[in-house]
Each structure stands twice: as C-alpha cells, then as structure tokens.
C-alpha cells in the first residue's frame, strides 16, 4: 500500500504503469525526474499538479479519472 497526497491508502502500481505516467508527465513539463517506474514523491507531486490543473481529486496516484485525462 502507498499513502497518497490526500492521506488515502492506495494499491501499488506496476512499474510499467508508473513509467508510462512519468513519461507523459515529462512530456507535459510537469515531471523532470527519471522514468524509472518508482512511484516516489516527485512522481506523486507531478501527478498531483496534473490533477489540480484538471480539477480532479488531488491524490498523487493514477485514479481512473486521472488516467482518462492523462492519456485521453
């Protein structure tokens, strides 16, 4: 389990899913770290910023709505 930016408990994501998100967030200029599949603080903060920009719940993890906006 991981703790989201909102304090909620979430299941761990597969490294390949995290790498995909990191690459997309990097393309959007929200993430400057390595594309390494680690859901660490920099990745969660980048996801949180993306969620803020798109008026989604700010959890720092890839909720279904976040994935839809990130890749849709």
PDB file of N, H, CA, C and O in Angstrom:
ATOM      1  N   UNK A   1       0.843  -1.189   0.000  1.00  0.00           N
ATOM      2  CA  UNK A   1       0.000   0.000   0.000  1.00  0.00           C
ATOM      3  C   UNK A   1       0.883   1.246   0.000  1.00  0.00           C
ATOM      4  O   UNK A   1       1.976   1.257   0.568  1.00  0.00           O
ATOM      5  N   UNK A   2       0.396   2.265  -0.633  1.00  0.00           N
ATOM      6  H   UNK A   2      -0.491   2.257  -1.095  1.00  0.00           H
ATOM      7  CA  UNK A   2       1.072   3.562  -0.621  1.00  0.00           C
ATOM      8  C   UNK A   2       0.102   4.600  -0.075  1.00  0.00           C
ATOM      9  O   UNK A   2      -1.114   4.426  -0.159  1.00  0.00           O
ATOM     10  N   UNK A   3       0.632   5.661   0.474  1.00  0.00           N
ATOM     11  H   UNK A   3       1.619   5.803   0.541  1.00  0.00           H
ATOM     12  CA  UNK A   3      -0.195   6.743   1.006  1.00  0.00           C
ATOM     13  C   UNK A   3      -0.172   7.872  -0.015  1.00  0.00           C
ATOM     14  O   UNK A   3       0.892   8.370  -0.382  1.00  0.00           O
ATOM     15  N   UNK A   4      -1.358   8.271  -0.470  1.00  0.00           N
ATOM     16  H   UNK A   4      -2.223   7.867  -0.172  1.00  0.00           H
ATOM     17  CA  UNK A   4      -1.477   9.342  -1.445  1.00  0.00           C
ATOM     18  C   UNK A   4      -1.288  10.711  -0.815  1.00  0.00           C
ATOM     19  O   UNK A   4      -1.199  10.846   0.406  1.00  0.00           O
ATOM     20  N   UNK A   5      -1.229  11.717  -1.664  1.00  0.00           N
ATOM     21  H   UNK A   5      -1.301  11.609  -2.655  1.00  0.00           H
ATOM     22  CA  UNK A   5      -1.095  13.100  -1.187  1.00  0.00           C
ATOM     23  C   UNK A   5      -2.281  13.518  -0.332  1.00  0.00           C
ATOM     24  O   UNK A   5      -2.174  14.432   0.486  1.00  0.00           O
ATOM     25  N   UNK A   6      -3.410  12.848  -0.522  1.00  0.00           N
ATOM     26  H   UNK A   6      -3.497  12.106  -1.186  1.00  0.00           H
ATOM     27  CA  UNK A   6      -4.616  13.151   0.249  1.00  0.00           C
ATOM     28  C   UNK A   6      -4.705  12.344   1.542  1.00  0.00           C
ATOM     29  O   UNK A   6      -5.691  12.441   2.273  1.00  0.00           O
ATOM     30  N   UNK A   7      -3.661  11.539   1.826  1.00  0.00           N
ATOM     31  H   UNK A   7      -2.860  11.460   1.233  1.00  0.00           H
ATOM     32  CA  UNK A   7      -3.655  10.725   3.035  1.00  0.00           C
ATOM     33  C   UNK A   7      -4.330   9.378   2.880  1.00  0.00           C
ATOM     34  O   UNK A   7      -4.323   8.568   3.807  1.00  0.00           O
ATOM     35  N   UNK A   8      -4.918   9.128   1.711  1.00  0.00           N
ATOM     36  H   UNK A   8      -4.924   9.785   0.958  1.00  0.00           H
ATOM     37  CA  UNK A   8      -5.585   7.854   1.469  1.00  0.00           C
ATOM     38  C   UNK A   8      -4.603   6.728   1.192  1.00  0.00           C
ATOM     39  O   UNK A   8      -3.476   6.972   0.760  1.00  0.00           O
ATOM     40  N   UNK A   9      -5.028   5.499   1.439  1.00  0.00           N
ATOM     41  H   UNK A   9      -5.944   5.301   1.789  1.00  0.00           H
ATOM     42  CA  UNK A   9      -4.228   4.321   1.140  1.00  0.00           C
ATOM     43  C   UNK A   9      -4.607   3.790  -0.237  1.00  0.00           C
ATOM     44  O   UNK A   9      -5.787   3.641  -0.554  1.00  0.00           O
ATOM     45  N   UNK A  10      -3.596   3.509  -1.049  1.00  0.00           N
ATOM     46  H   UNK A  10      -2.637   3.631  -0.792  1.00  0.00           H
ATOM     47  CA  UNK A  10      -3.806   3.044  -2.415  1.00  0.00           C
ATOM     48  C   UNK A  10      -2.925   1.833  -2.692  1.00  0.00           C
ATOM     49  O   UNK A  10      -1.851   1.682  -2.109  1.00  0.00           O
ATOM     50  N   UNK A  11      -3.396   0.977  -3.590  1.00  0.00           N
ATOM     51  H   UNK A  11      -4.268   1.100  -4.063  1.00  0.00           H
ATOM     52  CA  UNK A  11      -2.606  -0.164  -4.028  1.00  0.00           C
ATOM     53  C   UNK A  11      -1.403   0.340  -4.818  1.00  0.00           C
ATOM     54  O   UNK A  11      -1.467   1.380  -5.474  1.00  0.00           O
ATOM     55  N   UNK A  12      -0.314  -0.405  -4.746  1.00  0.00           N
ATOM     56  H   UNK A  12      -0.262  -1.250  -4.214  1.00  0.00           H
ATOM     57  CA  UNK A  12       0.886  -0.078  -5.511  1.00  0.00           C
ATOM     58  C   UNK A  12       0.615  -0.318  -6.996  1.00  0.00           C
ATOM     59  O   UNK A  12      -0.114  -1.245  -7.350  1.00  0.00           O
ATOM     60  N   UNK A  13       1.189   0.500  -7.854  1.00  0.00           N
ATOM     61  H   UNK A  13       1.781   1.253  -7.566  1.00  0.00           H
ATOM     62  CA  UNK A  13       1.034   0.361  -9.296  1.00  0.00           C
ATOM     63  C   UNK A  13       2.199  -0.420  -9.865  1.00  0.00           C
ATOM     64  O   UNK A  13       3.298  -0.403  -9.311  1.00  0.00           O
ATOM     65  N   UNK A  14       1.960  -1.107 -10.974  1.00  0.00           N
ATOM     66  H   UNK A  14       1.067  -1.121 -11.424  1.00  0.00           H
ATOM     67  CA  UNK A  14       3.032  -1.804 -11.668  1.00  0.00           C
ATOM     68  C   UNK A  14       4.066  -0.790 -12.151  1.00  0.00           C
ATOM     69  O   UNK A  14       3.700   0.309 -12.567  1.00  0.00           O
ATOM     70  N   UNK A  15       5.348  -1.141 -12.103  1.00  0.00           N
ATOM     71  H   UNK A  15       5.645  -2.034 -11.766  1.00  0.00           H
ATOM     72  CA  UNK A  15       6.377  -0.209 -12.576  1.00  0.00           C
ATOM     73  C   UNK A  15       6.125   0.280 -14.005  1.00  0.00           C
ATOM     74  O   UNK A  15       6.402   1.438 -14.315  1.00  0.00           O
ATOM     75  N   UNK A  16       5.609  -0.581 -14.871  1.00  0.00           N
ATOM     76  H   UNK A  16       5.385  -1.523 -14.619  1.00  0.00           H
ATOM     77  CA  UNK A  16       5.355  -0.160 -16.254  1.00  0.00           C
ATOM     78  C   UNK A  16       4.284   0.932 -16.322  1.00  0.00           C
ATOM     79  O   UNK A  16       4.370   1.825 -17.165  1.00  0.00           O
ATOM     80  N   UNK A  17       3.280   0.871 -15.450  1.00  0.00           N
ATOM     81  H   UNK A  17       3.210   0.146 -14.765  1.00  0.00           H
ATOM     82  CA  UNK A  17       2.245   1.899 -15.407  1.00  0.00           C
ATOM     83  C   UNK A  17       2.807   3.217 -14.897  1.00  0.00           C
ATOM     84  O   UNK A  17       2.434   4.288 -15.374  1.00  0.00           O
ATOM     85  N   UNK A  18       3.704   3.130 -13.927  1.00  0.00           N
ATOM     86  H   UNK A  18       4.007   2.260 -13.540  1.00  0.00           H
ATOM     87  CA  UNK A  18       4.335   4.335 -13.383  1.00  0.00           C
ATOM     88  C   UNK A  18       5.263   4.950 -14.435  1.00  0.00           C
ATOM     89  O   UNK A  18       5.285   6.169 -14.601  1.00  0.00           O
ATOM     90  N   UNK A  19       6.023   4.119 -15.142  1.00  0.00           N
ATOM     91  H   UNK A  19       6.005   3.128 -15.007  1.00  0.00           H
ATOM     92  CA  UNK A  19       6.905   4.624 -16.196  1.00  0.00           C
ATOM     93  C   UNK A  19       6.106   5.356 -17.270  1.00  0.00           C
ATOM     94  O   UNK A  19       6.515   6.417 -17.743  1.00  0.00           O
ATOM     95  N   UNK A  20       4.979   4.793 -17.646  1.00  0.00           N
ATOM     96  H   UNK A  20       4.646   3.931 -17.262  1.00  0.00           H
ATOM     97  CA  UNK A  20       4.131   5.438 -18.667  1.00  0.00           C
ATOM     98  C   UNK A  20       3.658   6.813 -18.179  1.00  0.00           C
ATOM     99  O   UNK A  20       3.683   7.788 -18.930  1.00  0.00           O
ATOM    100  N   UNK A  21       3.231   6.877 -16.924  1.00  0.00           N
ATOM    101  H   UNK A  21       3.211   6.085 -16.314  1.00  0.00           H
ATOM    102  CA  UNK A  21       2.790   8.154 -16.359  1.00  0.00           C
ATOM    103  C   UNK A  21       3.948   9.140 -16.280  1.00  0.00           C
ATOM    104  O   UNK A  21       3.787  10.313 -16.617  1.00  0.00           O
ATOM    105  N   UNK A  22       5.110   8.675 -15.840  1.00  0.00           N
ATOM    106  H   UNK A  22       5.241   7.723 -15.566  1.00  0.00           H
ATOM    107  CA  UNK A  22       6.277   9.558 -15.746  1.00  0.00           C
ATOM    108  C   UNK A  22       6.634  10.128 -17.109  1.00  0.00           C
ATOM    109  O   UNK A  22       6.925  11.318 -17.226  1.00  0.00           O
ATOM    110  N   UNK A  23       6.614   9.297 -18.135  1.00  0.00           N
ATOM    111  H   UNK A  23       6.377   8.330 -18.039  1.00  0.00           H
ATOM    112  CA  UNK A  23       6.940   9.768 -19.481  1.00  0.00           C
ATOM    113  C   UNK A  23       5.926  10.805 -19.955  1.00  0.00           C
ATOM    114  O   UNK A  23       6.305  11.818 -20.543  1.00  0.00           O
ATOM    115  N   UNK A  24       4.654  10.561 -19.705  1.00  0.00           N
ATOM    116  H   UNK A  24       4.346   9.737 -19.228  1.00  0.00           H
ATOM    117  CA  UNK A  24       3.599  11.505 -20.130  1.00  0.00           C
ATOM    118  C   UNK A  24       3.711  12.817 -19.351  1.00  0.00           C
ATOM    119  O   UNK A  24       3.590  13.897 -19.929  1.00  0.00           O
ATOM    120  N   UNK A  25       3.941  12.723 -18.051  1.00  0.00           N
ATOM    121  H   UNK A  25       4.040  11.846 -17.582  1.00  0.00           H
ATOM    122  CA  UNK A  25       4.090  13.929 -17.232  1.00  0.00           C
ATOM    123  C   UNK A  25       5.331  14.716 -17.654  1.00  0.00           C
ATOM    124  O   UNK A  25       5.325  15.946 -17.622  1.00  0.00           O
ATOM    125  N   UNK A  26       6.379  14.022 -18.042  1.00  0.00           N
ATOM    126  H   UNK A  26       6.384  13.023 -18.067  1.00  0.00           H
ATOM    127  CA  UNK A  26       7.578  14.691 -18.543  1.00  0.00           C
ATOM    128  C   UNK A  26       7.255  15.436 -19.840  1.00  0.00           C
ATOM    129  O   UNK A  26       7.669  16.581 -20.021  1.00  0.00           O
ATOM    130  N   UNK A  27       6.519  14.785 -20.738  1.00  0.00           N
ATOM    131  H   UNK A  27       6.183  13.855 -20.591  1.00  0.00           H
ATOM    132  CA  UNK A  27       6.114  15.434 -21.993  1.00  0.00           C
ATOM    133  C   UNK A  27       5.308  16.703 -21.732  1.00  0.00           C
ATOM    134  O   UNK A  27       5.388  17.664 -22.498  1.00  0.00           O
ATOM    135  N   UNK A  28       4.540  16.703 -20.661  1.00  0.00           N
ATOM    136  H   UNK A  28       4.476  15.923 -20.039  1.00  0.00           H
ATOM    137  CA  UNK A  28       3.703  17.856 -20.306  1.00  0.00           C
ATOM    138  C   UNK A  28       4.468  18.914 -19.505  1.00  0.00           C
ATOM    139  O   UNK A  28       3.911  19.960 -19.171  1.00  0.00           O
ATOM    140  N   UNK A  29       5.740  18.645 -19.196  1.00  0.00           N
ATOM    141  H   UNK A  29       6.192  17.795 -19.467  1.00  0.00           H
ATOM    142  CA  UNK A  29       6.549  19.596 -18.446  1.00  0.00           C
ATOM    143  C   UNK A  29       6.285  19.616 -16.961  1.00  0.00           C
ATOM    144  O   UNK A  29       6.640  20.576 -16.277  1.00  0.00           O
ATOM    145  N   UNK A  30       5.659  18.555 -16.448  1.00  0.00           N
ATOM    146  H   UNK A  30       5.371  17.775 -17.004  1.00  0.00           H
ATOM    147  CA  UNK A  30       5.316  18.505 -15.026  1.00  0.00           C
ATOM    148  C   UNK A  30       6.272  17.646 -14.208  1.00  0.00           C
ATOM    149  O   UNK A  30       6.238  17.677 -12.978  1.00  0.00           O
ATOM    150  N   UNK A  31       7.117  16.884 -14.881  1.00  0.00           N
ATOM    151  H   UNK A  31       7.144  16.859 -15.881  1.00  0.00           H
ATOM    152  CA  UNK A  31       7.995  15.946 -14.191  1.00  0.00           C
ATOM    153  C   UNK A  31       9.365  15.992 -14.844  1.00  0.00           C
ATOM    154  O   UNK A  31       9.488  15.895 -16.065  1.00  0.00           O
ATOM    155  N   UNK A  32      10.391  16.140 -14.019  1.00  0.00           N
ATOM    156  H   UNK A  32      10.291  16.219 -13.028  1.00  0.00           H
ATOM    157  CA  UNK A  32      11.756  16.223 -14.550  1.00  0.00           C
ATOM    158  C   UNK A  32      12.647  15.085 -14.049  1.00  0.00           C
ATOM    159  O   UNK A  32      13.839  15.048 -14.356  1.00  0.00           O
ATOM    160  N   UNK A  33      12.079  14.171 -13.289  1.00  0.00           N
ATOM    161  H   UNK A  33      11.111  14.202 -13.039  1.00  0.00           H
ATOM    162  CA  UNK A  33      12.872  13.075 -12.734  1.00  0.00           C
ATOM    163  C   UNK A  33      13.064  11.944 -13.718  1.00  0.00           C
ATOM    164  O   UNK A  33      12.672  12.043 -14.881  1.00  0.00           O
ATOM    165  N   UNK A  34      13.669  10.868 -13.248  1.00  0.00           N
ATOM    166  H   UNK A  34      13.987  10.788 -12.303  1.00  0.00           H
ATOM    167  CA  UNK A  34      13.914   9.722 -14.113  1.00  0.00           C
ATOM    168  C   UNK A  34      12.635   8.933 -14.390  1.00  0.00           C
ATOM    169  O   UNK A  34      11.728   8.892 -13.559  1.00  0.00           O
ATOM    170  N   UNK A  35      12.575   8.320 -15.543  1.00  0.00           N
ATOM    171  H   UNK A  35      13.312   8.353 -16.219  1.00  0.00           H
ATOM    172  CA  UNK A  35      11.480   7.412 -15.884  1.00  0.00           C
ATOM    173  C   UNK A  35      11.943   6.029 -15.432  1.00  0.00           C
ATOM    174  O   UNK A  35      12.533   5.266 -16.197  1.00  0.00           O
ATOM    175  N   UNK A  36      11.656   5.732 -14.160  1.00  0.00           N
ATOM    176  H   UNK A  36      11.177   6.352 -13.538  1.00  0.00           H
ATOM    177  CA  UNK A  36      12.209   4.532 -13.540  1.00  0.00           C
ATOM    178  C   UNK A  36      11.163   3.593 -12.940  1.00  0.00           C
ATOM    179  O   UNK A  36      11.517   2.565 -12.363  1.00  0.00           O
ATOM    180  N   UNK A  37       9.883   3.932 -13.068  1.00  0.00           N
ATOM    181  H   UNK A  37       9.595   4.767 -13.537  1.00  0.00           H
ATOM    182  CA  UNK A  37       8.835   3.072 -12.548  1.00  0.00           C
ATOM    183  C   UNK A  37       8.621   3.149 -11.051  1.00  0.00           C
ATOM    184  O   UNK A  37       7.842   2.373 -10.497  1.00  0.00           O
ATOM    185  N   UNK A  38       9.305   4.082 -10.381  1.00  0.00           N
ATOM    186  H   UNK A  38       9.937   4.713 -10.831  1.00  0.00           H
ATOM    187  CA  UNK A  38       9.162   4.248  -8.935  1.00  0.00           C
ATOM    188  C   UNK A  38       8.126   5.337  -8.638  1.00  0.00           C
ATOM    189  O   UNK A  38       8.271   6.474  -9.088  1.00  0.00           O
ATOM    190  N   UNK A  39       7.093   4.990  -7.888  1.00  0.00           N
ATOM    191  H   UNK A  39       6.975   4.067  -7.522  1.00  0.00           H
ATOM    192  CA  UNK A  39       6.079   5.976  -7.526  1.00  0.00           C
ATOM    193  C   UNK A  39       6.521   6.676  -6.252  1.00  0.00           C
ATOM    194  O   UNK A  39       5.957   6.455  -5.181  1.00  0.00           O
ATOM    195  N   UNK A  40       7.534   7.519  -6.378  1.00  0.00           N
ATOM    196  H   UNK A  40       7.992   7.698  -7.249  1.00  0.00           H
ATOM    197  CA  UNK A  40       8.063   8.275  -5.257  1.00  0.00           C
ATOM    198  C   UNK A  40       7.438   9.657  -5.178  1.00  0.00           C
ATOM    199  O   UNK A  40       6.537   9.998  -5.943  1.00  0.00           O
ATOM    200  N   UNK A  41       7.931  10.434  -4.246  1.00  0.00           N
ATOM    201  H   UNK A  41       8.663  10.158  -3.624  1.00  0.00           H
ATOM    202  CA  UNK A  41       7.378  11.771  -4.001  1.00  0.00           C
ATOM    203  C   UNK A  41       7.384  12.662  -5.246  1.00  0.00           C
ATOM    204  O   UNK A  41       6.368  13.305  -5.510  1.00  0.00           O
ATOM    205  N   UNK A  42       8.477  12.739  -6.032  1.00  0.00           N
ATOM    206  H   UNK A  42       9.302  12.217  -5.817  1.00  0.00           H
ATOM    207  CA  UNK A  42       8.446  13.605  -7.218  1.00  0.00           C
ATOM    208  C   UNK A  42       7.360  13.207  -8.225  1.00  0.00           C
ATOM    209  O   UNK A  42       6.712  14.073  -8.813  1.00  0.00           O
ATOM    210  N   UNK A  43       7.167  11.913  -8.421  1.00  0.00           N
ATOM    211  H   UNK A  43       7.694  11.210  -7.944  1.00  0.00           H
ATOM    212  CA  UNK A  43       6.130  11.449  -9.344  1.00  0.00           C
ATOM    213  C   UNK A  43       4.745  11.769  -8.794  1.00  0.00           C
ATOM    214  O   UNK A  43       3.872  12.234  -9.527  1.00  0.00           O
ATOM    215  N   UNK A  44       4.549  11.519  -7.505  1.00  0.00           N
ATOM    216  H   UNK A  44       5.258  11.142  -6.910  1.00  0.00           H
ATOM    217  CA  UNK A  44       3.248  11.805  -6.903  1.00  0.00           C
ATOM    218  C   UNK A  44       2.944  13.305  -6.934  1.00  0.00           C
ATOM    219  O   UNK A  44       1.800  13.697  -7.166  1.00  0.00           O
ATOM    220  N   UNK A  45       3.942  14.133  -6.706  1.00  0.00           N
ATOM    221  H   UNK A  45       4.871  13.814  -6.518  1.00  0.00           H
ATOM    222  CA  UNK A  45       3.718  15.581  -6.766  1.00  0.00           C
ATOM    223  C   UNK A  45       3.379  16.025  -8.182  1.00  0.00           C
ATOM    224  O   UNK A  45       2.538  16.904  -8.366  1.00  0.00           O
ATOM    225  N   UNK A  46       4.022  15.428  -9.191  1.00  0.00           N
ATOM    226  H   UNK A  46       4.705  14.713  -9.041  1.00  0.00           H
ATOM    227  CA  UNK A  46       3.705  15.763 -10.578  1.00  0.00           C
ATOM    228  C   UNK A  46       2.287  15.324 -10.917  1.00  0.00           C
ATOM    229  O   UNK A  46       1.550  16.061 -11.573  1.00  0.00           O
ATOM    230  N   UNK A  47       1.901  14.132 -10.476  1.00  0.00           N
ATOM    231  H   UNK A  47       2.499  13.534  -9.943  1.00  0.00           H
ATOM    232  CA  UNK A  47       0.524  13.677 -10.689  1.00  0.00           C
ATOM    233  C   UNK A  47      -0.458  14.594  -9.967  1.00  0.00           C
ATOM    234  O   UNK A  47      -1.521  14.912 -10.500  1.00  0.00           O
ATOM    235  N   UNK A  48      -0.105  15.016  -8.761  1.00  0.00           N
ATOM    236  H   UNK A  48       0.759  14.757  -8.328  1.00  0.00           H
ATOM    237  CA  UNK A  48      -0.969  15.932  -8.016  1.00  0.00           C
ATOM    238  C   UNK A  48      -1.136  17.255  -8.729  1.00  0.00           C
ATOM    239  O   UNK A  48      -2.237  17.804  -8.758  1.00  0.00           O
ATOM    240  N   UNK A  49      -0.073  17.775  -9.301  1.00  0.00           N
ATOM    241  H   UNK A  49       0.822  17.329  -9.277  1.00  0.00           H
ATOM    242  CA  UNK A  49      -0.175  19.029 -10.052  1.00  0.00           C
ATOM    243  C   UNK A  49      -1.051  18.847 -11.286  1.00  0.00           C
ATOM    244  O   UNK A  49      -1.868  19.712 -11.601  1.00  0.00           O
ATOM    245  N   UNK A  50      -0.886  17.738 -11.979  1.00  0.00           N
ATOM    246  H   UNK A  50      -0.222  17.036 -11.723  1.00  0.00           H
ATOM    247  CA  UNK A  50      -1.750  17.444 -13.124  1.00  0.00           C
ATOM    248  C   UNK A  50      -3.209  17.394 -12.670  1.00  0.00           C
ATOM    249  O   UNK A  50      -4.086  17.958 -13.325  1.00  0.00           O
ATOM    250  N   UNK A  51      -3.465  16.724 -11.557  1.00  0.00           N
ATOM    251  H   UNK A  51      -2.753  16.265 -11.025  1.00  0.00           H
ATOM    252  CA  UNK A  51      -4.829  16.629 -11.043  1.00  0.00           C
ATOM    253  C   UNK A  51      -5.386  18.005 -10.682  1.00  0.00           C
ATOM    254  O   UNK A  51      -6.551  18.286 -10.962  1.00  0.00           O
ATOM    255  N   UNK A  52      -4.581  18.859 -10.071  1.00  0.00           N
ATOM    256  H   UNK A  52      -3.635  18.631  -9.843  1.00  0.00           H
ATOM    257  CA  UNK A  52      -5.026  20.224  -9.747  1.00  0.00           C
ATOM    258  C   UNK A  52      -5.398  20.977 -11.025  1.00  0.00           C
ATOM    259  O   UNK A  52      -6.443  21.625 -11.096  1.00  0.00           O
ATOM    260  N   UNK A  53      -4.536  20.881 -12.023  1.00  0.00           N
ATOM    261  H   UNK A  53      -3.687  20.355 -11.965  1.00  0.00           H
ATOM    262  CA  UNK A  53      -4.764  21.600 -13.280  1.00  0.00           C
ATOM    263  C   UNK A  53      -6.043  21.144 -13.980  1.00  0.00           C
ATOM    264  O   UNK A  53      -6.661  21.912 -14.717  1.00  0.00           O
ATOM    265  N   UNK A  54      -6.435  19.901 -13.746  1.00  0.00           N
ATOM    266  H   UNK A  54      -5.933  19.277 -13.147  1.00  0.00           H
ATOM    267  CA  UNK A  54      -7.613  19.340 -14.419  1.00  0.00           C
ATOM    268  C   UNK A  54      -8.805  19.176 -13.472  1.00  0.00           C
ATOM    269  O   UNK A  54      -9.770  18.475 -13.777  1.00  0.00           O
ATOM    270  N   UNK A  55      -8.711  19.843 -12.311  1.00  0.00           N
ATOM    271  H   UNK A  55      -7.927  20.412 -12.064  1.00  0.00           H
ATOM    272  CA  UNK A  55      -9.800  19.848 -11.334  1.00  0.00           C
ATOM    273  C   UNK A  55     -10.259  18.446 -10.947  1.00  0.00           C
ATOM    274  O   UNK A  55     -11.453  18.162 -10.861  1.00  0.00           O
ATOM    275  N   UNK A  56      -9.273  17.581 -10.717  1.00  0.00           N
ATOM    276  H   UNK A  56      -8.302  17.812 -10.787  1.00  0.00           H
ATOM    277  CA  UNK A  56      -9.528  16.221 -10.249  1.00  0.00           C
ATOM    278  C   UNK A  56      -9.169  16.135  -8.768  1.00  0.00           C
ATOM    279  O   UNK A  56      -8.500  17.023  -8.239  1.00  0.00           O
ATOM    280  N   UNK A  57      -9.608  15.072  -8.101  1.00  0.00           N
ATOM    281  H   UNK A  57     -10.151  14.351  -8.532  1.00  0.00           H
ATOM    282  CA  UNK A  57      -9.203  14.854  -6.720  1.00  0.00           C
ATOM    283  C   UNK A  57      -7.685  14.730  -6.687  1.00  0.00           C
ATOM    284  O   UNK A  57      -7.109  13.947  -7.442  1.00  0.00           O
ATOM    285  N   UNK A  58      -7.038  15.492  -5.825  1.00  0.00           N
ATOM    286  H   UNK A  58      -7.505  16.129  -5.211  1.00  0.00           H
ATOM    287  CA  UNK A  58      -5.577  15.505  -5.743  1.00  0.00           C
ATOM    288  C   UNK A  58      -5.118  14.413  -4.785  1.00  0.00           C
ATOM    289  O   UNK A  58      -5.092  14.593  -3.567  1.00  0.00           O
ATOM    290  N   UNK A  59      -4.757  13.271  -5.375  1.00  0.00           N
ATOM    291  H   UNK A  59      -4.778  13.125  -6.364  1.00  0.00           H
ATOM    292  CA  UNK A  59      -4.289  12.125  -4.598  1.00  0.00           C
ATOM    293  C   UNK A  59      -2.825  11.803  -4.890  1.00  0.00           C
ATOM    294  O   UNK A  59      -2.141  11.193  -4.068  1.00  0.00           O
ATOM    295  N   UNK A  60      -2.347  12.220  -6.074  1.00  0.00           N
ATOM    296  H   UNK A  60      -2.903  12.715  -6.742  1.00  0.00           H
ATOM    297  CA  UNK A  60      -0.976  11.883  -6.462  1.00  0.00           C
ATOM    298  C   UNK A  60      -0.827  10.480  -7.001  1.00  0.00           C
ATOM    299  O   UNK A  60       0.291  10.016  -7.226  1.00  0.00           O
ATOM    300  N   UNK A  61      -1.941   9.797  -7.210  1.00  0.00           N
ATOM    301  H   UNK A  61      -2.849  10.175  -7.027  1.00  0.00           H
ATOM    302  CA  UNK A  61      -1.928   8.461  -7.803  1.00  0.00           C
ATOM    303  C   UNK A  61      -2.841   8.449  -9.023  1.00  0.00           C
ATOM    304  O   UNK A  61      -3.640   9.363  -9.228  1.00  0.00           O
ATOM    305  N   UNK A  62      -2.710   7.404  -9.823  1.00  0.00           N
ATOM    306  H   UNK A  62      -2.061   6.662  -9.656  1.00  0.00           H
ATOM    307  CA  UNK A  62      -3.439   7.337 -11.087  1.00  0.00           C
ATOM    308  C   UNK A  62      -4.848   6.776 -10.900  1.00  0.00           C
ATOM    309  O   UNK A  62      -5.089   5.593 -11.141  1.00  0.00           O
ATOM    310  N   UNK A  63      -5.754   7.614 -10.477  1.00  0.00           N
ATOM    311  H   UNK A  63      -5.558   8.575 -10.281  1.00  0.00           H
ATOM    312  CA  UNK A  63      -7.149   7.198 -10.392  1.00  0.00           C
ATOM    313  C   UNK A  63      -7.668   6.976 -11.818  1.00  0.00           C
ATOM    314  O   UNK A  63      -7.037   7.423 -12.776  1.00  0.00           O
ATOM    315  N   UNK A  64      -8.799   6.299 -11.968  1.00  0.00           N
ATOM    316  H   UNK A  64      -9.311   5.936 -11.190  1.00  0.00           H
ATOM    317  CA  UNK A  64      -9.351   6.120 -13.312  1.00  0.00           C
ATOM    318  C   UNK A  64      -9.579   7.451 -14.047  1.00  0.00           C
ATOM    319  O   UNK A  64      -9.309   7.547 -15.244  1.00  0.00           O
ATOM    320  N   UNK A  65     -10.067   8.461 -13.349  1.00  0.00           N
ATOM    321  H   UNK A  65     -10.286   8.383 -12.376  1.00  0.00           H
ATOM    322  CA  UNK A  65     -10.298   9.765 -13.985  1.00  0.00           C
ATOM    323  C   UNK A  65      -8.970  10.408 -14.388  1.00  0.00           C
ATOM    324  O   UNK A  65      -8.875  11.030 -15.446  1.00  0.00           O
ATOM    325  N   UNK A  66      -7.956  10.259 -13.553  1.00  0.00           N
ATOM    326  H   UNK A  66      -8.033   9.753 -12.693  1.00  0.00           H
ATOM    327  CA  UNK A  66      -6.633  10.814 -13.872  1.00  0.00           C
ATOM    328  C   UNK A  66      -6.080  10.133 -15.112  1.00  0.00           C
ATOM    329  O   UNK A  66      -5.576  10.804 -16.012  1.00  0.00           O
ATOM    330  N   UNK A  67      -6.167   8.820 -15.170  1.00  0.00           N
ATOM    331  H   UNK A  67      -6.577   8.275 -14.439  1.00  0.00           H
ATOM    332  CA  UNK A  67      -5.678   8.087 -16.357  1.00  0.00           C
ATOM    333  C   UNK A  67      -6.417   8.528 -17.604  1.00  0.00           C
ATOM    334  O   UNK A  67      -5.806   8.717 -18.656  1.00  0.00           O
ATOM    335  N   UNK A  68      -7.728   8.695 -17.496  1.00  0.00           N
ATOM    336  H   UNK A  68      -8.224   8.542 -16.641  1.00  0.00           H
ATOM    337  CA  UNK A  68      -8.514   9.111 -18.662  1.00  0.00           C
ATOM    338  C   UNK A  68      -8.049  10.464 -19.187  1.00  0.00           C
ATOM    339  O   UNK A  68      -7.932  10.648 -20.398  1.00  0.00           O
ATOM    340  N   UNK A  69      -7.785  11.404 -18.300  1.00  0.00           N
ATOM    341  H   UNK A  69      -7.881  11.254 -17.315  1.00  0.00           H
ATOM    342  CA  UNK A  69      -7.328  12.735 -18.711  1.00  0.00           C
ATOM    343  C   UNK A  69      -5.875  12.717 -19.172  1.00  0.00           C
ATOM    344  O   UNK A  69      -5.513  13.407 -20.125  1.00  0.00           O
ATOM    345  N   UNK A  70      -5.058  11.939 -18.506  1.00  0.00           N
ATOM    346  H   UNK A  70      -5.352  11.379 -17.731  1.00  0.00           H
ATOM    347  CA  UNK A  70      -3.620  11.902 -18.803  1.00  0.00           C
ATOM    348  C   UNK A  70      -3.359  11.296 -20.177  1.00  0.00           C
ATOM    349  O   UNK A  70      -2.471  11.751 -20.898  1.00  0.00           O
ATOM    350  N   UNK A  71      -4.121  10.281 -20.539  1.00  0.00           N
ATOM    351  H   UNK A  71      -4.843   9.912 -19.954  1.00  0.00           H
ATOM    352  CA  UNK A  71      -3.870   9.577 -21.805  1.00  0.00           C
ATOM    353  C   UNK A  71      -4.945   9.811 -22.856  1.00  0.00           C
ATOM    354  O   UNK A  71      -4.778   9.414 -24.009  1.00  0.00           O
ATOM    355  N   UNK A  72      -6.047  10.452 -22.473  1.00  0.00           N
ATOM    356  H   UNK A  72      -6.183  10.775 -21.537  1.00  0.00           H
ATOM    357  CA  UNK A  72      -7.157  10.607 -23.411  1.00  0.00           C
ATOM    358  C   UNK A  72      -7.017  11.829 -24.211  1.00  0.00           C
ATOM    359  O   UNK A  72      -7.867  12.116 -25.054  1.00  0.00           O
TER     360      UNK A  72
END
